[in-house]
Amino acid sequence: MTTELGAALRAWRDRLTPAAAGLPHGHGRRAAGLRREEVADLAGLSVDYVVRLEQGRFATPSAQVVAALARALQLTGAERDHLYRLAGHAPPADLSDHVPPGLQRVMSRLGDTAAVAVFAADWQLISWNRGWSALLGDPSTVPPPLRNFARDSFPVDGHEPRLSHWAVTSLAREQTEAAIVSDLRRATGRFPGHRRLTTLIRDLVGGNPRFAELWASAAVGTHREDHKIVEHPAVGPIAVDCDVLTDGDAELKMVILTAAAGTEDETKLRLALVTGPLTVPG
């Protein structure tokens, strides 16, 4: 009896044309899709193995076989993940710097009311709106390798914070530091072996005693919220709430800075956002 795994493999094989797979079309084909022999050759498997998978006589291929089939059948990311699940495996997680269109729209539309930025799972800043630049200074003036919130929070070799051009004070610094480290610990489980993440952890453990101490605790968690004071050069200190929303399998983090409604801080924040990005002193 054909399983759901077998049916999916058959449907994806029938969908993929020889031309799309880089194979000659040939003559005598009864269908537009690939033959089992061609899929087996592209995936580096035996034809008998592919037949057994499609017919439901074997339903637990290894993760390596699943990866090979996904490549051979040119599956989309969502299809690849579905194939892993059908085979009884957790889909591989990819630490991504891609900001989906929905998050881009949210950042753009909140530009006049909130400072919003998106960070990758390793706290690398990857996108921000006009409000973020207006409140904290333009991150594009900072070299990309230095746009990392964890590196800012745990300086190494005299590195000074750079993500904010003005002084920013956390009202719960110890809790914030612990939350960042526990969040990174969780990221290493989601994205094992990712070069940028492992390099970050190595640098911080070896170069910042406070990070090393917290890392040794092996706590696992997420960074959800904070309360900060931004020393804005044009309007003075602004108390803001910092909320962190996590989006999707890539663990992107949307950080939203707002001020409490009806307060002087809200008035100053709106003024800072209207003023726009300021020139950073040289």
C-alpha positions, 0 to 999 in steps of 0.5 A, a space after each residue: 500500500 502506498 504511504 503518504 511518503 510514497 505518494 508525495 515522492 511519486 507526485 514530485 517525480 512526475 512533476 519534475 521534467 527531464 529538462 529541469 533536471 538537466 537530462 535529455 528528454 529522449 523518446 518513448 516517454 509516457 509521462 512528462 516527469 522523471 523515471 524512477 531510474 533517473 531519480 535514483 541516479 540523481 540522488 545516488 540511490 538504487 532503483 529498487 530503493 526508490 521503488 520501495 519508498 514509492 510503494 510504501 514498502 520502506 517508510 523510514 529513510 535516513 536523513 541523508 537519503 531524504 536530503 539527497 531526494 530533496 535535492 534530486 527532486 528540486 523541492 522547495 523549502 516547505 516541501 523539503 521540510 514536509 518530506 523530512 517530517 513524513 520520513 520521521 525526521 525533524 527538518 534541518 534548521 537554517 540560520 537565515 538573514 532573509 527578512 520576509 515581506 510581511 516583516 518588511 511591511 510591519 517595519 515600514 508601517 511602524 516607522 512613524 510610531 515605533 523603532 523596529 529592527 529585525 535580528 537573526 537568531 544569533 542577534 546579528 542586526 539584519 534590517 531596521 526601519 526609519 524609526 530605529 535610525 531616528 531613535 538610535 542612530 543609523 546602523 548603516 554607518 557601522 561595519 556589518 560584522 559589528 552589528 551584533 547585539 550580543 557583541 555589544 552586550 558583552 564587549 571583547 578586547 575593548 570593543 565599544 557598543 556600536 548598534 546605538 550611537 547614543 547611550 542606552 541603559 537597560 533597567 534590568 541589565 543582569 536579567 537582560 544579559 542572562 536572557 541574551 545568553 540563554 537565547 544564544 544557547 537555544 540557538 546553538 541547539 536549533 542551528 548546530 554547527 553554523 559557522 557565524 554562530 559558533 564563532 560568536 560563542 567562541 569569541 564571547 566565551 573566550 573574551 568576556 568573563 561575564 558571558 563565560 560565567 552565564 554560558 557555563 550555567 547552560 540555561 536555555 530560554 528566550 529574550 522577550 522584553 526589556 525596559 531601556 533609557 535612550 539618551 537621545 541627543 536632540 530630545 533628551 532621555 527617553 524611557 522605552 519598552 523593548 518587546 522581542 517577537 520571534 518569527 518563523 523557523 529561522 528564529 528571526 527576532 523583531 525588536 520593537 521600541 515604544 513608549 508608554 501611551 500618554 507619557 512625556 516619554 511618548 511625546 519625546 519619542 514621537 519628536 525623535 521619530 519626526 526629527 529623523 536620523 541625526 548626524 553622528 559625531 565624527 
